[in-house]
């Protein structure tokens, strides 16, 4: 049976229902003012180089397993707030590299220090990029040939040029964009500080230790809605591999997998507070090589990014505000008896000279100068706050800051940022002792002793103060 056409009030209601989608569409807010640019450069050296990360290597690289890259993402909120994030498939960032990028960034592009954020993936299969540090390595002094030294110096020089060019390329590529944030989880990171029954801490899987399995993801979409860039993080060492092949390890595989899944996308990996976290398994799996395990971990991380993107990402609005300042970390000096162990039979002349200078300073009653540990806070409106900390930051910093800063904004914690001076232990790790607390930082006397117990409190306090300075 035919229904009569609704009376006038009903017809008006029907008309409103039909037109409502068009009215809503017409009233949609203006496009976001974000302008975002992405750029990438290959860092893989053209020939053999000495690799960083393991002190027992006795020869330069023997080939390439997976290329290394430097990538940059420039963010501009259209109201004076901007930031350039640069990620590097390297063991770390030296103070010299950071200073060079700051100078060139200011001179060529008008960037201020807090508008540049560098982060290293901490791959242990990348080139040694610190010619000064290599000269204090006993095994390098004993094994390296003149061409190995020259190759390291050439890579360090090329790296400085590449990073500055990349910075400029990301600024030049800026285009209208939308930002979205999402988060998922990946489970292959595990705490590596295992308490032993006889006392002490060994470097072994510790399933009951603290971890941070979060995978934060920032999606950049173009004006057409297509994904242009993906920034993602994870708190874990890039140490699946231990051989002599150049590789960006699991983080490189994750970036490659994402760029293959989303053609035209630039994927950038940001290392979290993974100073005491390793990817497991790393070796010893029947029928699988370390290279295969690195691919598996990379795929697991890429799958976490896919999951995050499917979990209703939320828009990220401006304004963009950033602040950068150091936390001054005091040292507990090594006892005089410990300094006598740095002798010419086991250490290079540079290390021996440092030990003698420290002993002389202690005799004069002098304390070591504090270490400036860079803390970088980036606030994107009320939607996302990134805290990036220098050094090999252990996981306690991430867990504490996420707890203390919890609020409307998502909290993203990065380590290995702006300068990697060695390990940044927490109060817990310093109390427990072991490699991340003392051994790694004092092996070559890069540091004059372990950090004082209040190092964690000083870094966290600086992060809070910087965030307060960015509040509207």
SVG drawing of the C-alpha trace seen along z (x, -y; Angstrom):
<svg xmlns="http://www.w3.org/2000/svg" viewBox="-2 -33 104 59">
<polyline fill="none" stroke="black" stroke-width="0.4" points="0.0,0.0 1.3,-3.4 2.0,-5.7 0.8,-9.3 3.5,-11.9 4.2,-13.2 2.4,-16.5 4.4,-19.7 6.1,-19.3 7.2,-15.7 8.4,-16.9 10.5,-19.6 12.0,-16.9 12.7,-14.6 14.3,-17.5 16.4,-18.3 17.6,-14.7 18.5,-14.6 20.4,-17.9 22.0,-17.5 25.1,-15.7 25.7,-18.4 25.2,-21.1 27.6,-19.5 30.1,-19.1 29.7,-22.7 30.3,-23.8 33.4,-21.7 36.4,-23.7 39.0,-25.1 42.0,-22.8 44.6,-22.5 47.4,-25.1 50.1,-22.4 52.8,-22.4 54.9,-19.3 57.9,-18.2 59.8,-14.9 63.1,-13.9 65.5,-11.0 69.1,-10.3 71.1,-7.0 73.9,-6.9 75.5,-3.6 79.2,-4.3 80.6,-3.3 83.2,-0.9 84.4,0.9 84.3,-1.1 84.9,-0.3 81.5,0.5 80.4,-1.0 78.8,0.7 80.8,3.7 84.4,3.4 85.5,6.9 85.4,6.3 88.9,6.6 88.2,5.7 86.1,3.2 82.7,4.1 82.5,7.0 79.4,6.0 75.8,4.6 72.8,6.5 70.4,3.5 71.1,-0.1 71.3,-2.9 69.4,-6.2 69.0,-9.7 65.5,-11.1 63.9,-14.4 60.4,-15.7 59.7,-19.4 56.6,-20.6 55.2,-24.1 52.0,-25.1 51.5,-28.3 51.8,-30.5 55.5,-30.6 55.9,-27.2 58.2,-24.8 60.4,-21.8 62.6,-19.6 63.0,-16.0 66.0,-14.2 66.4,-10.4 69.7,-8.6 70.6,-5.0 73.7,-5.4 75.0,-4.3 74.6,-7.8 74.9,-11.6 78.1,-13.3 78.2,-16.8 80.2,-17.9 77.5,-16.8 74.8,-18.4 76.8,-21.7 77.4,-21.7 73.8,-21.1 72.7,-23.9 75.2,-26.4 74.3,-25.5 70.6,-25.4 70.7,-28.9 72.9,-30.3 71.1,-28.8 67.5,-28.3 67.0,-30.6 66.4,-27.7 66.8,-28.0 68.3,-25.1 65.0,-24.0 63.6,-23.8 66.0,-20.9 65.7,-17.5 68.1,-14.7 67.5,-11.0 69.8,-8.0 68.4,-4.5 71.5,-3.1 72.1,-0.4 75.2,1.6 75.9,2.4 76.4,-1.2 79.7,-3.1 81.8,-4.5 81.3,-8.2 83.4,-9.6 87.1,-9.8 88.1,-11.2 86.5,-8.3 88.0,-5.6 91.5,-6.6 90.8,-5.6 89.7,-2.1 92.5,0.3 91.4,2.8 91.1,0.2 94.5,-1.1 95.9,2.4 93.9,3.6 93.0,0.6 95.0,-0.3 95.5,-3.8 92.8,-3.4 90.4,-2.4 91.1,-5.7 90.7,-7.6 87.4,-5.9 86.0,-6.8 87.1,-10.4 85.6,-10.6 82.2,-9.2 82.1,-11.7 82.7,-14.6 80.1,-13.3 77.6,-12.8 77.8,-16.5 77.1,-17.6 74.3,-15.1 72.4,-16.0 72.4,-19.7 71.3,-19.1 68.5,-16.8 67.3,-19.5 67.0,-21.9 65.3,-19.4 62.6,-18.7 61.9,-22.4 61.7,-22.8 59.3,-19.9 56.7,-21.4 53.1,-21.2 49.7,-21.4 49.0,-18.3 47.0,-16.8 48.5,-15.1 47.1,-12.1 48.4,-10.2 47.8,-6.6 49.5,-3.9 49.8,-0.1 52.3,2.4 55.1,4.7 56.4,7.4 60.0,8.3 61.8,5.9 62.8,7.4 64.8,6.0 68.4,7.3 69.5,6.5 69.1,9.9 69.8,10.2 72.0,13.3 71.6,15.6 75.2,15.0 74.7,11.2 75.3,8.6 73.5,7.9 74.3,9.8 73.4,8.8 70.8,11.5 67.1,11.7 65.1,10.7 61.4,11.3 60.4,9.8 62.2,6.6 60.5,3.3 59.7,2.7 57.9,0.2 56.2,2.0 54.3,-1.1 54.6,-1.9 53.6,-5.6 52.8,-6.6 52.4,-10.1 50.7,-9.9 51.1,-12.7 48.4,-12.9 48.5,-15.2 45.7,-17.5 44.4,-14.5 44.2,-12.4 46.9,-10.0 49.6,-9.0 52.8,-11.0 54.9,-10.1 54.9,-7.9 56.9,-8.6 57.0,-5.7 58.9,-4.7 60.0,-1.8 62.1,-1.4 64.7,1.2 68.4,1.5 69.0,2.2 71.2,5.1 69.7,8.1 72.9,8.3 76.4,8.7 78.4,9.6 80.4,7.4 77.8,6.4 76.4,2.9 72.7,2.9 70.0,0.7 68.8,3.8 65.2,4.3 64.4,0.6 65.6,0.5 63.5,3.5 60.4,1.9 60.9,-1.3 61.4,0.6 58.3,2.7 56.2,-0.4 57.5,-2.2 56.7,0.8 53.2,1.1 52.5,-2.6 54.2,-3.7 55.6,-7.2 55.7,-7.3 58.7,-8.3 58.9,-6.2 61.0,-7.6 62.0,-5.5 62.5,-7.3 64.3,-5.3 62.7,-5.3 64.1,-4.8 65.6,-1.5 69.0,-1.7 68.4,1.5 66.2,3.3 67.3,5.8 65.4,7.4 64.8,11.1 65.5,13.6 68.8,12.3 70.6,15.6 70.6,19.3 67.3,20.1 67.6,23.4 67.3,22.9 67.2,19.1 70.0,16.6 70.4,13.3 69.6,11.6 66.3,13.5 65.5,12.6 66.1,8.9 63.6,9.1 61.1,10.8 61.4,8.0 61.1,5.4 58.0,7.0 56.5,7.2 57.2,3.5 55.7,2.6 52.6,4.6 52.3,2.7 52.2,-0.5 49.6,1.0 47.5,1.9 47.9,-1.7 46.6,-3.1 43.6,-0.9 42.8,-1.9 41.1,-5.2 44.0,-7.7 43.1,-11.1 43.7,-14.4 46.7,-16.5 46.2,-20.2 48.6,-23.0 50.1,-25.2 53.6,-23.7 55.9,-24.8 59.3,-23.4 61.9,-24.0 65.4,-22.7 67.7,-23.0 70.2,-20.8 69.8,-19.0 73.2,-19.3 74.2,-15.8 76.8,-15.5 79.3,-12.6 80.3,-10.4 84.1,-10.3 85.9,-7.0 88.0,-6.0 91.7,-6.5 92.4,-2.8 90.1,-2.3 92.0,-4.8 95.2,-2.9 93.7,-0.1 93.9,-2.3 97.5,-1.5 99.4,-1.4 99.2,2.4 95.5,2.4 94.6,-1.1 95.5,-3.7 97.7,-6.7 94.6,-8.9 92.8,-6.9 95.9,-6.6 96.3,-10.4 92.7,-10.9 93.1,-8.5 96.2,-10.4 94.5,-13.8 91.5,-12.6 93.7,-11.3 95.6,-14.6 92.4,-16.5 91.1,-14.4 94.4,-15.0 93.7,-18.7 90.2,-18.3 88.5,-19.1 85.2,-17.5 84.4,-16.7 82.4,-19.3 78.7,-18.2 77.5,-16.8 74.8,-18.9 72.2,-16.3 69.9,-17.8 66.2,-17.6 63.9,-18.6 60.2,-19.0 57.8,-19.4 54.1,-20.2 51.6,-19.9 48.5,-21.6 46.8,-19.5 47.1,-16.4 50.7,-15.2 53.8,-15.9 57.2,-14.5 60.0,-14.5 63.4,-13.6 66.3,-13.0 70.0,-12.7 72.0,-9.6 71.2,-5.9 68.1,-6.4 66.9,-3.4 63.3,-2.5 62.5,-3.9 62.5,-7.4 59.7,-6.6 57.6,-4.8 57.9,-7.6 57.3,-10.5 54.3,-8.8 52.9,-8.4 53.7,-11.9 52.7,-13.7 49.5,-11.8 46.6,-14.0 44.7,-14.9 47.9,-14.8 49.4,-11.6 53.0,-11.3 55.9,-10.1 59.3,-9.5 62.4,-9.3 66.0,-8.6 69.2,-8.8 68.3,-12.4 70.6,-15.3 73.7,-13.8 74.5,-10.2 77.2,-10.6 76.8,-7.1 74.2,-5.5 71.8,-7.6 70.9,-5.3 68.0,-5.7 68.1,-5.8 67.2,-2.1 69.9,-1.1 72.6,-3.1 71.6,-1.3 71.8,2.1 75.1,1.3 76.3,3.2 77.0,2.3 74.5,-0.5 75.3,-2.1 79.1,-2.1 80.9,0.2 80.0,-1.2 80.5,-4.8 83.8,-4.4 85.4,-1.7 87.3,-4.3 86.9,-7.1 84.6,-8.9 83.0,-9.9 85.0,-10.5 82.7,-8.2 79.1,-7.1 76.4,-9.7 75.2,-10.8 71.9,-9.1 69.8,-12.2 70.5,-12.1 67.0,-10.8 65.3,-13.4 67.3,-16.2 66.3,-15.1 62.6,-14.6 62.5,-18.0 63.9,-19.6 61.3,-18.0 58.5,-19.2 59.9,-22.7 60.2,-22.9 56.7,-21.6 55.4,-24.3 57.2,-26.9 55.2,-25.9 51.8,-26.1 49.5,-28.8"/>
</svg>
